[in-house]
Amino acid sequence: MKDSKNKASLISVKNALVTAVGLGVYAFAKSVYKEMTRYDWHNKVVLITGGSRGLGLALARELAVKGAKLVICSRTSEQLQNAKEQLEGIGAEVLAMETDLTNQVDVRIMVDTAVRHFGKIDVLINNAGTISVGPENVMEVEEYERVMDINFWAVLYTIKAVLPYFGIRGGGKIVNICSIGGKISVPHLLPYSVSKFALVGLSEGLCVELKKDNVQVTTVIPNLMQTGSPRNVIVKGDHEAEYAWFKIAASSPILSQKAEMAAKQIITAVENGKKEVILTQTAKVAIAVQGLMPEVITSLSQVVNRFLPKSSDTETKKGFESESESSNGRVAAISDEAAVRYNEI
C-alpha cells in the first residue's frame, strides 16, 4: 500500500515537472515568435494627424528615435514648423503639411503629396481631435457638428484617402486614437463622447472588415493625458469653473497619464499587432464595470454631474481664455509645464 502511494506521488511529481517544462518551452517559443514578428519601424513612413503637438508629437518623437519617416499635419503653421524642427533635430526625415482635416479635398491632397514625397505610406495614426467642455444645455447642434467633423469625419476622410495606397502595397496599419469617452459617456463632455463613440464603432468595424486586405487596425483607448491640451479646448457655460475642473483632472496623476508612457504603449501595441489597447488600469476597470454593471457607472456619473458647474452661457472661449485662480496651483501646473513640452502654446 505504501509503495503504491509512493509510486503515485512520483508520477504526480513527474507530471508536474513535465507540465512545467512544457509551459516553459511554450512561453519561450511564444516570446521568440513575438520578437521575430515584431513590427520594425525603421524606414517606415508614418502619417500622424495632429502630429505637431500633444500626444501626436509624443508619438512622432518616439517613432523618430526608431527610424521612421514622418508625415505630420496641423492647421497651425507655427506649431507645425516648431514640431518639424524638433523632430529633425533628433534625426527624423519629416514632411510637415498645413492641412484642414475637415476638408476632404485637403485630406486627399495631403495623402497624395505624402506618397509622392516618400513613395509610400505604411502607417496612419489618426490622432487629431478636439474637446468641448460644458453642460448639455449650452451645447447647440452646431457644437456637435463641429466636434464630429474633427473627431469622426476627418478620421474617415483620412482612412478613405490612405486605403487605396494600402491596396496597391498589399497592406498597412491604421491606429485610431479614441478615448475612454468613447466607451463611457462623460458628463460635460457630451459632444466629445458622442464623436468618440462613433469613432470606436468605426475603428472596431474596420478592424474586422480590413483584415482580409492585410490592413491591421488598432483601437486605442486613453484616459486624460498630461499634454497641456486643456489650454486649447473649447469651453462653454461657466467658463472659469468648467475650465478649472477639466484642467485639474487632466493634470492629476490619478486621473491622467504621462504622454511619453502613452506613446510607448501605443507603439508597442502596434508592433505586436494588437486590435485594441486600453492604456490605463483605471480605464480597464471602468470599462469592465460598464460592461458588467452599466447602471453602476451611470449612477456614479449622475452623482459627479451634480457637482459640476451650472450655467446657461453659450459663449465660446478657448481654455487659455478661461484661466482663473481656481485653474492654477500645484496640480494644474503639471498641465502648464506639459503645454510647453508638447508644443501646445
C-alpha atoms as a printed R data frame, in Angstrom:
    type eleno elety resid chain resno       x      y       z
1   ATOM     1    CA   MET     A     1   0.000  0.000   0.000
2   ATOM     2    CA   LYS     A     2   2.846  2.338   0.953
3   ATOM     3    CA   ASP     A     3   4.686  1.518  -2.313
4   ATOM     4    CA   SER     A     4   1.553  2.360  -4.289
5   ATOM     5    CA   LYS     A     5   1.290  5.737  -2.589
6   ATOM     6    CA   ASN     A     6   4.989  6.474  -3.250
7   ATOM     7    CA   LYS     A     7   4.576  5.411  -6.876
8   ATOM     8    CA   ALA     A     8   1.538  7.670  -7.274
9   ATOM     9    CA   SER     A     9   3.425 10.535  -5.637
10  ATOM    10    CA   LEU     A    10   6.387 10.073  -8.012
11  ATOM    11    CA   ILE     A    11   4.038 10.023 -11.008
12  ATOM    12    CA   SER     A    12   2.414 13.253  -9.786
13  ATOM    13    CA   VAL     A    13   5.791 14.935  -9.388
14  ATOM    14    CA   LYS     A    14   6.866 13.695 -12.816
15  ATOM    15    CA   ASN     A    15   3.664 15.003 -14.406
16  ATOM    16    CA   ALA     A    16   4.103 18.345 -12.667
17  ATOM    17    CA   LEU     A    17   7.687 18.610 -13.935
18  ATOM    18    CA   VAL     A    18   6.659 17.691 -17.492
19  ATOM    19    CA   THR     A    19   3.865 20.281 -17.370
20  ATOM    20    CA   ALA     A    20   6.218 22.954 -16.007
21  ATOM    21    CA   VAL     A    21   8.822 22.200 -18.689
22  ATOM    22    CA   GLY     A    22   6.121 22.237 -21.366
23  ATOM    23    CA   LEU     A    23   4.797 25.588 -20.207
24  ATOM    24    CA   GLY     A    24   8.325 26.971 -20.080
25  ATOM    25    CA   VAL     A    25   9.061 25.823 -23.629
26  ATOM    26    CA   TYR     A    26   5.742 27.258 -24.828
27  ATOM    27    CA   ALA     A    27   6.422 30.614 -23.143
28  ATOM    28    CA   PHE     A    28   9.940 30.726 -24.602
29  ATOM    29    CA   ALA     A    29   8.718 29.827 -28.101
30  ATOM    30    CA   LYS     A    30   5.966 32.427 -27.850
31  ATOM    31    CA   SER     A    31   8.485 35.067 -26.752
32  ATOM    32    CA   VAL     A    32  10.839 34.195 -29.635
33  ATOM    33    CA   TYR     A    33   7.980 34.263 -32.161
34  ATOM    34    CA   LYS     A    34   6.752 37.601 -30.810
35  ATOM    35    CA   GLU     A    35  10.234 39.066 -31.161
36  ATOM    36    CA   MET     A    36  10.657 37.676 -34.675
37  ATOM    37    CA   THR     A    37   7.320 39.080 -35.869
38  ATOM    38    CA   ARG     A    38   7.574 42.443 -34.081
39  ATOM    39    CA   TYR     A    39   6.954 45.337 -36.453
40  ATOM    40    CA   ASP     A    40  10.109 47.226 -37.404
41  ATOM    41    CA   TRP     A    41   9.588 50.981 -37.754
42  ATOM    42    CA   HIS     A    42  12.915 51.660 -39.482
43  ATOM    43    CA   ASN     A    43  12.317 53.479 -42.786
44  ATOM    44    CA   LYS     A    44   8.552 53.083 -42.417
45  ATOM    45    CA   VAL     A    45   6.521 56.121 -43.455
46  ATOM    46    CA   VAL     A    46   4.091 57.130 -40.714
47  ATOM    47    CA   LEU     A    47   1.377 59.754 -41.193
48  ATOM    48    CA   ILE     A    48   0.331 61.294 -37.852
49  ATOM    49    CA   THR     A    49  -2.620 63.672 -37.928
50  ATOM    50    CA   GLY     A    50  -2.295 66.345 -35.269
51  ATOM    51    CA   GLY     A    51   1.375 65.400 -35.072
52  ATOM    52    CA   SER     A    52   2.575 68.919 -34.271
53  ATOM    53    CA   ARG     A    53   1.562 68.893 -30.608
54  ATOM    54    CA   GLY     A    54   0.305 66.842 -27.669
55  ATOM    55    CA   LEU     A    55   0.166 63.065 -27.932
56  ATOM    56    CA   GLY     A    56   0.770 63.289 -31.688
57  ATOM    57    CA   LEU     A    57   4.113 64.970 -31.082
58  ATOM    58    CA   ALA     A    58   4.980 62.450 -28.339
59  ATOM    59    CA   LEU     A    59   4.303 59.620 -30.808
60  ATOM    60    CA   ALA     A    60   6.352 61.358 -33.500
61  ATOM    61    CA   ARG     A    61   9.317 61.729 -31.139
62  ATOM    62    CA   GLU     A    62   9.239 58.045 -30.183
63  ATOM    63    CA   LEU     A    63   8.960 56.964 -33.820
64  ATOM    64    CA   ALA     A    64  11.763 59.306 -34.897
65  ATOM    65    CA   VAL     A    65  14.094 57.509 -32.490
66  ATOM    66    CA   LYS     A    66  13.008 54.185 -34.050
67  ATOM    67    CA   GLY     A    67  13.994 55.406 -37.510
68  ATOM    68    CA   ALA     A    68  10.571 56.107 -39.005
69  ATOM    69    CA   LYS     A    69   9.996 58.741 -41.682
70  ATOM    70    CA   LEU     A    70   7.273 61.108 -40.554
71  ATOM    71    CA   VAL     A    71   4.396 62.998 -42.118
72  ATOM    72    CA   ILE     A    72   2.741 65.422 -39.705
73  ATOM    73    CA   CYS     A    73  -0.092 67.848 -40.278
74  ATOM    74    CA   SER     A    74  -1.791 70.707 -38.455
75  ATOM    75    CA   ARG     A    75  -3.845 73.815 -39.152
76  ATOM    76    CA   THR     A    76  -1.377 75.961 -37.188
77  ATOM    77    CA   SER     A    77   1.734 76.778 -39.232
78  ATOM    78    CA   GLU     A    78   3.885 77.992 -36.322
79  ATOM    79    CA   GLN     A    79   3.297 74.853 -34.231
80  ATOM    80    CA   LEU     A    80   3.894 72.739 -37.330
81  ATOM    81    CA   GLN     A    81   7.252 74.374 -38.023
82  ATOM    82    CA   ASN     A    82   8.314 74.068 -34.359
83  ATOM    83    CA   ALA     A    83   7.468 70.359 -34.363
84  ATOM    84    CA   LYS     A    84   9.274 69.773 -37.668
85  ATOM    85    CA   GLU     A    85  12.437 71.410 -36.332
86  ATOM    86    CA   GLN     A    86  12.275 69.380 -33.109
87  ATOM    87    CA   LEU     A    87  11.871 66.096 -34.975
88  ATOM    88    CA   GLU     A    88  14.589 66.884 -37.498
89  ATOM    89    CA   GLY     A    89  16.805 67.739 -34.537
90  ATOM    90    CA   ILE     A    90  16.622 64.105 -33.401
91  ATOM    91    CA   GLY     A    91  17.389 62.793 -36.864
92  ATOM    92    CA   ALA     A    92  13.970 62.243 -38.438
93  ATOM    93    CA   GLU     A    93  13.073 62.878 -42.055
94  ATOM    94    CA   VAL     A    94   9.880 64.947 -41.795
95  ATOM    95    CA   LEU     A    95   7.235 66.209 -44.201
96  ATOM    96    CA   ALA     A    96   5.051 68.819 -42.478
97  ATOM    97    CA   MET     A    97   1.835 69.991 -44.134
98  ATOM    98    CA   GLU     A    98  -0.667 72.628 -43.125
99  ATOM    99    CA   THR     A    99  -3.973 70.815 -43.623
100 ATOM   100    CA   ASP     A   100  -7.640 71.248 -42.747
101 ATOM   101    CA   LEU     A   101  -8.644 67.673 -41.936
102 ATOM   102    CA   THR     A   102 -12.347 68.561 -42.036
103 ATOM   103    CA   ASN     A   103 -11.982 69.279 -45.756
104 ATOM   104    CA   GLN     A   104 -11.976 66.037 -47.737
105 ATOM   105    CA   VAL     A   105 -10.171 67.596 -50.711
106 ATOM   106    CA   ASP     A   106  -7.408 68.928 -48.422
107 ATOM   107    CA   VAL     A   107  -7.023 65.467 -46.900
108 ATOM   108    CA   ARG     A   108  -6.635 63.799 -50.293
109 ATOM   109    CA   ILE     A   109  -4.057 66.382 -51.347
110 ATOM   110    CA   MET     A   110  -2.124 65.756 -48.100
111 ATOM   111    CA   VAL     A   111  -2.086 61.969 -48.587
112 ATOM   112    CA   ASP     A   112  -1.206 62.194 -52.295
113 ATOM   113    CA   THR     A   113   1.613 64.652 -51.513
114 ATOM   114    CA   ALA     A   114   2.994 62.364 -48.797
115 ATOM   115    CA   VAL     A   115   3.031 59.393 -51.181
116 ATOM   116    CA   ARG     A   116   4.736 61.424 -53.920
117 ATOM   117    CA   HIS     A   117   7.331 62.658 -51.410
118 ATOM   118    CA   PHE     A   118   8.186 59.346 -49.711
119 ATOM   119    CA   GLY     A   119   6.858 56.859 -52.278
120 ATOM   120    CA   LYS     A   120   4.507 55.198 -49.791
121 ATOM   121    CA   ILE     A   121   2.601 55.374 -46.501
122 ATOM   122    CA   ASP     A   122   2.986 52.377 -44.196
123 ATOM   123    CA   VAL     A   123   1.097 53.522 -41.106
124 ATOM   124    CA   LEU     A   124  -1.693 56.037 -40.491
125 ATOM   125    CA   ILE     A   125  -2.150 57.315 -36.927
126 ATOM   126    CA   ASN     A   126  -5.419 59.220 -36.556
127 ATOM   127    CA   ASN     A   127  -4.612 61.392 -33.572
128 ATOM   128    CA   ALA     A   128  -6.076 64.853 -34.307
129 ATOM   129    CA   GLY     A   129  -9.082 65.764 -32.198
130 ATOM   130    CA   THR     A   130 -10.912 68.432 -30.249
131 ATOM   131    CA   ILE     A   131 -12.798 68.678 -26.953
132 ATOM   132    CA   SER     A   132 -15.746 70.863 -25.926
133 ATOM   133    CA   VAL     A   133 -16.299 71.289 -22.182
134 ATOM   134    CA   GLY     A   134 -19.619 72.419 -20.724
135 ATOM   135    CA   PRO     A   135 -23.130 71.280 -19.723
136 ATOM   136    CA   GLU     A   136 -25.576 69.783 -22.210
137 ATOM   137    CA   ASN     A   137 -27.914 72.796 -22.128
138 ATOM   138    CA   VAL     A   138 -25.312 75.108 -23.748
139 ATOM   139    CA   MET     A   139 -24.235 72.645 -26.423
140 ATOM   140    CA   GLU     A   140 -26.135 73.522 -29.599
141 ATOM   141    CA   VAL     A   141 -26.404 71.184 -32.596
142 ATOM   142    CA   GLU     A   142 -23.633 73.165 -34.282
143 ATOM   143    CA   GLU     A   143 -21.239 72.194 -31.480
144 ATOM   144    CA   TYR     A   144 -21.921 68.504 -32.049
145 ATOM   145    CA   GLU     A   145 -21.371 69.009 -35.784
146 ATOM   146    CA   ARG     A   146 -18.074 70.823 -35.216
147 ATOM   147    CA   VAL     A   147 -16.717 68.131 -32.907
148 ATOM   148    CA   MET     A   148 -17.930 65.315 -35.176
149 ATOM   149    CA   ASP     A   149 -16.223 66.998 -38.139
150 ATOM   150    CA   ILE     A   150 -12.838 66.788 -36.430
151 ATOM   151    CA   ASN     A   151 -13.135 63.672 -34.268
152 ATOM   152    CA   PHE     A   152 -15.025 61.441 -36.693
153 ATOM   153    CA   TRP     A   153 -15.369 62.706 -40.266
154 ATOM   154    CA   ALA     A   154 -11.738 63.832 -40.516
155 ATOM   155    CA   VAL     A   155 -10.658 60.340 -39.443
156 ATOM   156    CA   LEU     A   156 -12.877 58.715 -42.039
157 ATOM   157    CA   TYR     A   157 -11.645 61.094 -44.761
158 ATOM   158    CA   THR     A   158  -8.022 60.219 -43.969
159 ATOM   159    CA   ILE     A   159  -8.663 56.477 -43.855
160 ATOM   160    CA   LYS     A   160 -10.508 56.615 -47.199
161 ATOM   161    CA   ALA     A   161  -7.614 58.568 -48.735
162 ATOM   162    CA   VAL     A   162  -4.963 56.119 -47.483
163 ATOM   163    CA   LEU     A   163  -6.696 52.789 -48.181
164 ATOM   164    CA   PRO     A   164  -6.171 52.808 -51.975
165 ATOM   165    CA   TYR     A   165  -2.408 53.123 -51.405
166 ATOM   166    CA   PHE     A   166  -2.533 50.293 -48.855
167 ATOM   167    CA   GLY     A   167  -4.320 48.237 -51.508
168 ATOM   168    CA   ILE     A   168  -1.527 48.854 -54.013
169 ATOM   169    CA   ARG     A   169   1.155 47.871 -51.472
170 ATOM   170    CA   GLY     A   170  -0.759 44.862 -50.165
171 ATOM   171    CA   GLY     A   171  -1.485 46.132 -46.663
172 ATOM   172    CA   GLY     A   172  -0.760 48.684 -43.974
173 ATOM   173    CA   LYS     A   173  -1.594 49.760 -40.454
174 ATOM   174    CA   ILE     A   174  -4.214 52.166 -39.077
175 ATOM   175    CA   VAL     A   175  -4.120 53.408 -35.488
176 ATOM   176    CA   ASN     A   176  -7.180 55.259 -34.218
177 ATOM   177    CA   ILE     A   177  -6.698 57.288 -31.034
178 ATOM   178    CA   CYS     A   178 -10.129 57.055 -29.461
179 ATOM   179    CA   SER     A   179 -10.928 57.693 -25.775
180 ATOM   180    CA   ILE     A   180 -12.411 56.318 -22.583
181 ATOM   181    CA   GLY     A   181 -15.134 58.819 -23.531
182 ATOM   182    CA   GLY     A   182 -15.898 56.532 -26.483
183 ATOM   183    CA   LYS     A   183 -16.693 53.667 -24.107
184 ATOM   184    CA   ILE     A   184 -18.321 55.596 -21.233
185 ATOM   185    CA   SER     A   185 -20.155 58.880 -21.774
186 ATOM   186    CA   VAL     A   186 -18.602 61.588 -19.597
187 ATOM   187    CA   PRO     A   187 -20.750 64.420 -18.166
188 ATOM   188    CA   HIS     A   188 -19.997 67.909 -19.500
189 ATOM   189    CA   LEU     A   189 -18.118 66.334 -22.431
190 ATOM   190    CA   LEU     A   190 -21.163 65.135 -24.361
191 ATOM   191    CA   PRO     A   191 -20.293 66.211 -27.947
192 ATOM   192    CA   TYR     A   192 -16.817 64.747 -27.413
193 ATOM   193    CA   SER     A   193 -18.174 61.443 -26.074
194 ATOM   194    CA   VAL     A   194 -20.676 61.158 -28.929
195 ATOM   195    CA   SER     A   195 -17.900 61.629 -31.503
196 ATOM   196    CA   LYS     A   196 -15.605 59.139 -29.778
197 ATOM   197    CA   PHE     A   197 -18.367 56.514 -29.515
198 ATOM   198    CA   ALA     A   198 -18.757 56.866 -33.287
199 ATOM   199    CA   LEU     A   199 -15.000 56.567 -33.764
200 ATOM   200    CA   VAL     A   200 -14.766 53.426 -31.623
201 ATOM   201    CA   GLY     A   201 -17.545 51.859 -33.713
202 ATOM   202    CA   LEU     A   202 -15.760 52.781 -36.935
203 ATOM   203    CA   SER     A   203 -12.412 51.513 -35.690
204 ATOM   204    CA   GLU     A   204 -13.754 48.186 -34.419
205 ATOM   205    CA   GLY     A   205 -15.732 47.621 -37.619
206 ATOM   206    CA   LEU     A   206 -12.743 48.403 -39.842
207 ATOM   207    CA   CYS     A   207 -10.602 46.045 -37.781
208 ATOM   208    CA   VAL     A   208 -12.958 43.230 -38.782
209 ATOM   209    CA   GLU     A   209 -13.511 44.183 -42.418
210 ATOM   210    CA   LEU     A   210  -9.981 45.192 -43.406
211 ATOM   211    CA   LYS     A   211  -8.251 42.106 -42.020
212 ATOM   212    CA   LYS     A   212  -8.852 40.351 -45.354
213 ATOM   213    CA   ASP     A   213  -6.865 43.126 -47.069
214 ATOM   214    CA   ASN     A   214  -3.895 42.728 -44.699
215 ATOM   215    CA   VAL     A   215  -4.694 46.042 -43.005
216 ATOM   216    CA   GLN     A   216  -4.177 45.959 -39.237
217 ATOM   217    CA   VAL     A   217  -6.416 48.352 -37.292
218 ATOM   218    CA   THR     A   218  -5.611 49.191 -33.663
219 ATOM   219    CA   THR     A   219  -8.170 50.950 -31.472
220 ATOM   220    CA   VAL     A   220  -6.519 52.981 -28.708
221 ATOM   221    CA   ILE     A   221  -8.447 53.884 -25.543
222 ATOM   222    CA   PRO     A   222  -6.574 56.508 -23.480
223 ATOM   223    CA   ASN     A   223  -7.631 58.365 -20.360
224 ATOM   224    CA   LEU     A   224  -6.956 62.051 -19.871
225 ATOM   225    CA   MET     A   225  -3.345 62.835 -20.675
226 ATOM   226    CA   GLN     A   226  -0.722 65.257 -19.389
227 ATOM   227    CA   THR     A   227  -0.010 67.065 -22.669
228 ATOM   228    CA   GLY     A   228  -1.079 70.605 -21.771
229 ATOM   229    CA   SER     A   229  -4.018 70.325 -24.182
230 ATOM   230    CA   PRO     A   230  -6.619 71.878 -21.810
231 ATOM   231    CA   ARG     A   231  -5.476 75.359 -22.848
232 ATOM   232    CA   ASN     A   232  -6.772 74.613 -26.374
233 ATOM   233    CA   VAL     A   233 -10.164 73.074 -25.532
234 ATOM   234    CA   ILE     A   234 -13.440 74.848 -26.250
235 ATOM   235    CA   VAL     A   235 -15.249 75.967 -23.088
236 ATOM   236    CA   LYS     A   236 -18.924 76.931 -22.745
237 ATOM   237    CA   GLY     A   237 -21.109 77.637 -19.720
238 ATOM   238    CA   ASP     A   238 -19.396 78.879 -16.554
239 ATOM   239    CA   HIS     A   239 -16.055 79.255 -18.334
240 ATOM   240    CA   GLU     A   240 -13.733 79.605 -15.360
241 ATOM   241    CA   ALA     A   241 -15.344 76.837 -13.316
242 ATOM   242    CA   GLU     A   242 -15.607 74.441 -16.268
243 ATOM   243    CA   TYR     A   243 -12.028 75.017 -17.293
244 ATOM   244    CA   ALA     A   244 -10.774 74.638 -13.722
245 ATOM   245    CA   TRP     A   245 -12.248 71.172 -13.155
246 ATOM   246    CA   PHE     A   246 -11.145 69.945 -16.569
247 ATOM   247    CA   LYS     A   247  -7.603 71.289 -16.322
248 ATOM   248    CA   ILE     A   248  -7.103 69.879 -12.822
249 ATOM   249    CA   ALA     A   249  -8.477 66.478 -13.893
250 ATOM   250    CA   ALA     A   250  -6.193 66.451 -16.949
251 ATOM   251    CA   SER     A   251  -3.218 67.310 -14.708
252 ATOM   252    CA   SER     A   252  -3.946 64.868 -11.905
253 ATOM   253    CA   PRO     A   253  -1.576 61.880 -11.710
254 ATOM   254    CA   ILE     A   254  -4.570 59.812 -10.529
255 ATOM   255    CA   LEU     A   255  -6.909 60.658 -13.432
256 ATOM   256    CA   SER     A   256  -4.386 61.232 -16.233
257 ATOM   257    CA   GLN     A   257  -1.198 59.695 -17.576
258 ATOM   258    CA   LYS     A   258   2.092 60.925 -18.979
259 ATOM   259    CA   ALA     A   259   2.178 61.315 -22.759
260 ATOM   260    CA   GLU     A   260   5.575 59.603 -23.143
261 ATOM   261    CA   MET     A   261   4.280 56.470 -21.433
262 ATOM   262    CA   ALA     A   262   1.106 56.511 -23.535
263 ATOM   263    CA   ALA     A   263   3.116 56.884 -26.752
264 ATOM   264    CA   LYS     A   264   5.338 53.926 -25.836
265 ATOM   265    CA   GLN     A   265   2.298 51.757 -25.023
266 ATOM   266    CA   ILE     A   266   0.626 52.625 -28.321
267 ATOM   267    CA   ILE     A   267   3.742 51.910 -30.360
268 ATOM   268    CA   THR     A   268   4.297 48.577 -28.585
269 ATOM   269    CA   ALA     A   269   0.661 47.600 -29.207
270 ATOM   270    CA   VAL     A   270   1.064 48.300 -32.935
271 ATOM   271    CA   GLU     A   271   4.367 46.390 -33.040
272 ATOM   272    CA   ASN     A   272   2.617 43.363 -31.538
273 ATOM   273    CA   GLY     A   273  -0.453 43.564 -33.793
274 ATOM   274    CA   LYS     A   274  -2.927 44.381 -31.018
275 ATOM   275    CA   LYS     A   275  -6.519 45.049 -32.075
276 ATOM   276    CA   GLU     A   276  -7.261 47.212 -29.036
277 ATOM   277    CA   VAL     A   277  -5.168 48.746 -26.285
278 ATOM   278    CA   ILE     A   278  -6.617 50.364 -23.154
279 ATOM   279    CA   LEU     A   279  -3.831 52.491 -21.736
280 ATOM   280    CA   THR     A   280  -4.583 52.717 -18.001
281 ATOM   281    CA   GLN     A   281  -5.755 50.387 -15.251
282 ATOM   282    CA   THR     A   282  -8.389 52.954 -14.260
283 ATOM   283    CA   ALA     A   283  -9.885 52.807 -17.756
284 ATOM   284    CA   LYS     A   284  -9.725 48.995 -17.813
285 ATOM   285    CA   VAL     A   285 -11.632 48.759 -14.534
286 ATOM   286    CA   ALA     A   286 -14.208 51.367 -15.565
287 ATOM   287    CA   ILE     A   287 -14.864 49.662 -18.915
288 ATOM   288    CA   ALA     A   288 -15.139 46.249 -17.233
289 ATOM   289    CA   VAL     A   289 -17.649 47.586 -14.715
290 ATOM   290    CA   GLN     A   290 -19.553 49.314 -17.525
291 ATOM   291    CA   GLY     A   291 -19.813 46.005 -19.356
292 ATOM   292    CA   LEU     A   292 -20.951 44.004 -16.325
293 ATOM   293    CA   MET     A   293 -22.978 46.604 -14.398
294 ATOM   294    CA   PRO     A   294 -23.695 49.629 -16.606
295 ATOM   295    CA   GLU     A   295 -26.155 51.066 -14.104
296 ATOM   296    CA   VAL     A   296 -23.326 51.469 -11.570
297 ATOM   297    CA   ILE     A   297 -21.298 53.691 -13.917
298 ATOM   298    CA   THR     A   298 -24.412 55.652 -14.889
299 ATOM   299    CA   SER     A   299 -25.305 56.259 -11.224
300 ATOM   300    CA   LEU     A   300 -21.746 57.378 -10.411
301 ATOM   301    CA   SER     A   301 -21.762 59.729 -13.406
302 ATOM   302    CA   GLN     A   302 -25.059 61.211 -12.264
303 ATOM   303    CA   VAL     A   303 -23.568 61.899  -8.839
304 ATOM   304    CA   VAL     A   304 -20.497 63.554 -10.399
305 ATOM   305    CA   ASN     A   305 -22.717 65.639 -12.650
306 ATOM   306    CA   ARG     A   306 -24.479 67.172  -9.623
307 ATOM   307    CA   PHE     A   307 -21.193 68.752  -8.549
308 ATOM   308    CA   LEU     A   308 -20.209 70.133 -11.955
309 ATOM   309    CA   PRO     A   309 -20.829 73.826 -12.773
310 ATOM   310    CA   LYS     A   310 -24.237 75.022 -13.914
311 ATOM   311    CA   SER     A   311 -24.714 77.820 -16.425
312 ATOM   312    CA   SER     A   312 -26.710 78.847 -19.497
313 ATOM   313    CA   ASP     A   313 -23.919 80.936 -21.049
314 ATOM   314    CA   THR     A   314 -23.481 79.805 -24.669
315 ATOM   315    CA   GLU     A   315 -20.453 82.000 -25.398
316 ATOM   316    CA   THR     A   316 -17.471 80.043 -26.711
317 ATOM   317    CA   LYS     A   317 -13.993 80.565 -25.251
318 ATOM   318    CA   LYS     A   318 -10.712 78.709 -25.520
319 ATOM   319    CA   GLY     A   319  -9.231 77.145 -22.412
320 ATOM   320    CA   PHE     A   320  -6.420 79.686 -22.055
321 ATOM   321    CA   GLU     A   321  -9.058 82.455 -22.166
322 ATOM   322    CA   SER     A   322 -10.824 80.866 -19.178
323 ATOM   323    CA   GLU     A   323  -7.937 80.822 -16.706
324 ATOM   324    CA   SER     A   324  -8.641 81.888 -13.136
325 ATOM   325    CA   GLU     A   325  -7.194 81.444  -9.677
326 ATOM   326    CA   SER     A   326  -9.055 78.112  -9.485
327 ATOM   327    CA   SER     A   327  -7.288 76.730 -12.572
328 ATOM   328    CA   ASN     A   328  -3.852 77.472 -11.163
329 ATOM   329    CA   GLY     A   329  -1.923 75.758  -8.409
330 ATOM   330    CA   ARG     A   330   0.448 72.857  -7.874
331 ATOM   331    CA   VAL     A   331  -1.602 70.206  -9.717
332 ATOM   332    CA   ALA     A   332  -2.664 72.480 -12.571
333 ATOM   333    CA   ALA     A   333   0.979 73.490 -13.036
334 ATOM   334    CA   ILE     A   334   1.615 69.987 -14.410
335 ATOM   335    CA   SER     A   335  -0.562 70.893 -17.388
336 ATOM   336    CA   ASP     A   336   1.167 74.260 -17.857
337 ATOM   337    CA   GLU     A   337   4.591 72.605 -17.914
338 ATOM   338    CA   ALA     A   338   3.359 69.939 -20.327
339 ATOM   339    CA   ALA     A   339   1.953 72.611 -22.667
340 ATOM   340    CA   VAL     A   340   5.480 73.924 -23.194
341 ATOM   341    CA   ARG     A   341   6.962 70.431 -23.601
342 ATOM   342    CA   TYR     A   342   4.341 69.332 -26.125
343 ATOM   343    CA   ASN     A   343   4.085 72.474 -28.237
344 ATOM   344    CA   GLU     A   344   0.556 73.363 -27.062
345 ATOM   345    CA   ILE     A   345   1.324 77.075 -26.677
